[in-house]
Amino acid sequence: MSIRICLILLALLEKKAFAKFINGKPEFFSEDIPSPLAYYYLDDGSGYDLKESVSGDFTAGHVIPENISQRDTEHTPNWVNDEFFGKTVACGDISNKRDPTAGAIEKDTLSLKDVDYGSSGAWAWSVWFRHEKGVNFPDYDKEQLFGHGDPLQQTIDINQVHVQMEKSGVIRTIVGDSNDAEVPTDYGIQDTDLVSLNNVDNGNWHQLILSTRQDGAKGFNVYVDGVLQASSPSGKGKSNPYESSPWLARGGEPIDPVGPIRFCGRAKPAEWNGGTEGEYEWDSDRYFRGQVAHFAVWDSSFTHEEASFLYFLYYNEYGLSAQTEYLDRDGFAQTEDNNKGGLGTGAMIGIVIGVVVGVALLIVVGLYVRKGRSNIESTPNVDSDLPSVN
């Protein structure tokens, strides 16, 4: 009976480990969260190719080294054993943490297949990032976390979406849709506030959600760890556009960024640096230093409650409450659904392994005791201090 229990528990463990993507979305997503257009776990674990799970395309994304000629020779992608998300990809590496200039430095970007989102004006995407604490590339000016749009154009042009981490510590989001050519660019450049958000480079995992407004009005919202931190129009993420005048915003109408989706680096026209016209290159001082995981993109927008709920789905599933620094949740918009609990995958696997090991030890001890008793009873001439068994 005990062996049978062990086999059942092991079967459940195997099922939990492999039942990851069901009905077009991760198994832990609730019915309230729509299926994304594309989803990258970014947990491939080796090599340069990155799988997109909706299509099942194992080569939809790629790790791009700074010096492409070093691929498979001096360079290998930096896959990290992460305590929360398992295998994750890190954008480059700094070998000497105390003095980055004294050791080897590796800079990588991620290139993901173009996704046709936002044709109706509504869209959203989510990504988890973990900036290495207290370490950065010695020549960095700012860090480009995300970029999508023609790399031969400026980030403030139309059909562009960009997120960068400024040296000051703020997260800057830049959005321009197809109809924003005549809209002042300042309306589409929005920063988080250091007073309310100043820990995004603390070595913990953070989630960033960028979404157009659910009411269909011009503008977009930026959520970090489930909390609204920036918006266009500035400071009006929760305002009613029909009760607020003037309404000055970018984004929210049909958008069509061209080219691959890029993480961890800034692609710019090569001719800006004396290179060939019509080609692009990577800005050497705008690489992101950290890990990224779980990128998803939708052809619909999120409400404030949905953004918060999505954050907590990941938070519970991957046991992120165990991160070393307490995250202030005072700004979280509580709803009844947000109180849903449950053990995460890591916790469940740990419990199952513990039970399996415990049962196995009991079996071994039981066999050992039975064997010892059998030997004693079958050898009557052996002196023993053990009490007799009647």
N, C-alpha and C positions, 0 to 999 in steps of 0.2 A: 504493500500500500504506500509506504514512504517513497519508494523509487518512482511509483506512478505519479505521486504528487510533484516530485522534482521534475519529471518530464513535462507535466502540464504547465508548471511555472516557467520552465525554460521555453516552452512553446509560446506562452503569453508574452514573454520577454522578447522573443524573436519577432512576433507579430507587432509589438509596440515599436520595435526598432525600425521596421521596414514600412509600416503603414503611415507614410508621411504625407503623401499628396493624394487626396481623394476628391472626386467630382470637381476637378479644376482648381482646387485650393488646398492649403495645408489642413490636415485633419483637425487641428485644434481651433480653426476658425468657426465661429458660430454661424447659424443661418442668416443672421443679420448682416454679416460681412459679405459683400458680393464677390464672385470669382474674379480674379484679376485678369487682365490681358496677358500679362507676363509675370513670371515669378522666378527669381534666382535665389536659391539658398546660399550660394557662394561658399559651399562646404565641400567642394569636389575633392580636396585633400592632396592632390598632386597634379603636376603638369600645368600646361598653359590654358587649356580649354575649360569653359564654364558652362554648365548645363542650365537650360531654361526649362522649367518643369511643366508649363502649360502645354507647350508643343512637344516636349520630350527631346528637343534638339540638344545634343551633347556638346555641340560646337557653336552655340549661339553667341557665346562671349569668349573673350580672350584676355589673358594677362599680357600687357605690353611693356617690355623693359625700356628704360630710358635709351639705352644703346641697343637697338634691335639686332645689330650684328653680333652681339654677345649671347643671343638666345641659344640655349642648350650647350653653351661652352663655358664661359666664365660665369654666366647668369643662370639662376634657377628661381622660380617663383617662391615667395616666402609664405609657406603654409604654416599656420600656427595651431597648436593644440589648445583650444580655448575651453575654460572650465564651465562655460555656460552653453555656447553654441556648437561645441565639438570642434571640428576642423573649420577654420576660417582663413580667408586670404588677407594678408597684410600688404599694404601698399608700400613696398620697399622695406629696407632695414637699415639700422644704424648699429654697427658692431660695437663701437666704443661709446657706451651711454654717458660716461663721465666727461669725455672729451670727443665729441663727434668728428672733429677735424683730424683726430689722430688715428682713426680706423677706417675700415671699408664702409662705403655708403652705397646703398642700392635704392633706386627710385623706379617705381612701377606705376602704371595706370591700368584701369580696366576698361575694355571696350565691349559694349553689349549691342546686340542687333537692334536696329531702329524699330520702334513700336509706334503704330499709328493711333495715338490717343489724342483726345481733345478736338476731334473734328466738329463736335457739336458745341464746343466751348467748355464743357465740363470734363474734368480730369483730376486725378490725384495720384501721388506716389508716396511710398514709404521706404525708408532704409534705416538700418541700425549701424552705428559707427562707434568705434572705440579709439580715441586718440591716446597715443602713448604718453603717459604722465611725465612731465618734466623733461621731455626729450623732443628735439626737432632738428630738421636739416639746418646746418649752420648758415646757409645762404638764403633761407626762406624770407619772403616778403609778406605773403599771405598764402593760405592753403585753399585750393579749389577742391571741394568735396564732390560736386556734381556739375555736369555740363551737358546740355543737349541743344543742338542748333548748328548751323553752318559755321565751321571753325574759321572760315575766311572772313567772317563778319565780326563786328563788335558784339560784346555781350549785351549791350543796350539796344541792339537792333530788334526788329520784329522777328517772331518765331524763334525766340531764344528763351531758355530756362537755365539758370545758373545758381549755385549755392556755394559760397566761399566763407571761410573762417578768417576773419581779420586778425591782425596782430594784437589788436586791442582786446580781443576775446569775444566780440560780437559775431553773430552769424548773419551774413548779408545775403539776401535773396533778390535775384534780378529776373523779371519776367516781362516778356513782350509778346502779345499775340498777333495774329495776322492783320488786325485792324488798328494797331497801335502806332502806326507810322507818324500820325499827327498828334499823338498824345505825348506830353512832356515826359521825358525818360525818368525824371525824379519820382514820378508816381509809381513806377515799377521797381524802384530800388528801396528795399525795406530792411532795416536792421533790427535785431533783437536788442533788448534793453539790459545792460549790465547790472542794473539794480535788481532785476527779477531773474536773470539767468547769467551766471558767471562761472559755471562749473563744467562746461562741455569738453574741456581738455584735461579732466581730472583722472583719466585712466579707467573710468567706468563706461559701460555700454549706455548709449543714448539713442533714442529713436527720433527721427525727423520725418514729419509728414508735411508735404506741400500739397494744398488742395485749392481749387477754385471754390467760389462761394456756392453753397447749395441753393440759395434763392435765385440763382441765375444772373445776378447783377455783376457788373464789372468788378474785378478785384480778385484777390487770393488771400489765403491764410497759411501761416507757418506755425506748426505745432512741434514742440520739443518735449518728449516724455509725456505726451498726452495733454499738454497745456498750451493754449494759444499764446504765442510769444511775439508775433509780428503779423502785420496785415497790410494790404492795399485795398482801400485808402488807409493811410497811416492811422492807427489807433481806433479804427472803426470795424474791426473784425466781427463784432457782435451787434453792430448798429443796423437799423432798418434804412435801406437806401431811399425809401420813399418819405422818410422823416428826417433825412439829413441832407442838407444842401450847403455848398456844392458837393457832388460825389465825384472825386478825382482819383481815378484808379487805372491801372493797367492789368491785362489778363482777364480771363473770364469769357472771352469770345473765341471763335474757332482759332486753333493754333496748329501749326504743322512744322515742328522743328525737323530739319533734315540731317541725315548722317547718323552714325552710331551714338548711343548713350555712353557718356564717359564718366568715370569715377577717378578721383585722386589726382587729377592733373588738369592744367589749363592748356587747351589746344588753341593756337593763335596763328595768324598769317606769318609764314616764314619771312616774307619780304620786310616785315617790321624789324627784323633783326639782320637785314642784309641778305636774306635767302632768296630762293626762287619764287617768282610771282606765281600765284595759283596753287601753291603748296602750303601746308601748315606744319608747324612744329610744336613741341611741348615747351612751355615756359619753365626754365630751369629753377626758378625761385618760387613756384606756386604748387609744389607737390604736397599732397596730404600725407601725414605721417601717422598711420594707424591701421586698424582693421575695419572691414565692412562686412555686413551679413544681411541676409533676408531683404532683398530688394523686390518690391512689387509695384506694378503700375496699373491703374484703373481708368476706364473710360467714363467715370462718374465721379462726383465730388463727395466729400464727407461733411457731415454736420459736426459741431463741436463735441457732441456726445459720442458719435461714432469714432472720432479720432481718439478720444480718451479711452473708449472701450477697446479699440484695437491695441493700444499700448498695453493695457492690462491683460489682454489675452496672451501676448508674448511674455509679459512680466511674470504671470503665473506659470505658463507652460515651461519656461526655461529657468525658473528659480532665481530670477534676477534680484529678489529681495536680499540675497546673500552677498551682494556687492558691498565693498568695504565702506563706502561713504554713503551716509543717509541722504536720500533725495527728498527735498522739501515738496510735499504734496498739497500744501495749503491752497494752491491755485487750481486744484483738480475739481472739475465740475461733476459732482456726485450724481449718479442716477441709480435706479434700482438694479439695472443690469450690471453696473460696474462692481457690485458687491459679490458677483459670482466668484467662487473660490475654486479649490481643487488642487491636487498635487500636480506639479509639472512633470515633464518626461524624465528629467534627471532624478527627481525624488522618487518617482515610481520605479525606475530601473534600479535605483539603489536599494529600495525596500525589497524588490523581488530577488535581487542578488543576495541580500542578507538572509532572506528566508531560505533560498536554495542552499546557501552555504551552511546555514544552521541545521537544516534537515539532513544534509549530507554528513555533517559532524555527528549528529545523533545516531545515524545509521552505522558509521564507523565505530563509535564508542559501543553501541549495542552489540555489534559483531565481535568486538574485542572482548567484552565482558563474557559473552556466551562461549567464546572459544576458551577463555581462561577457566571458566567453571567446568567446561567439558574436560579439560586437561586434568583438573584437580580430581574430579570424580573418577576418571579412568586410571589414576595413578595412586592407589591406596597406600603404598609404602613410603610416599614422600611426606616428610614432616612439614606441617604447616601451622602457622599461628592463626589462620582463618577459622572462625567459628564454624561448626558443622551445620550443614543444611539439612533439615528434616523433610 
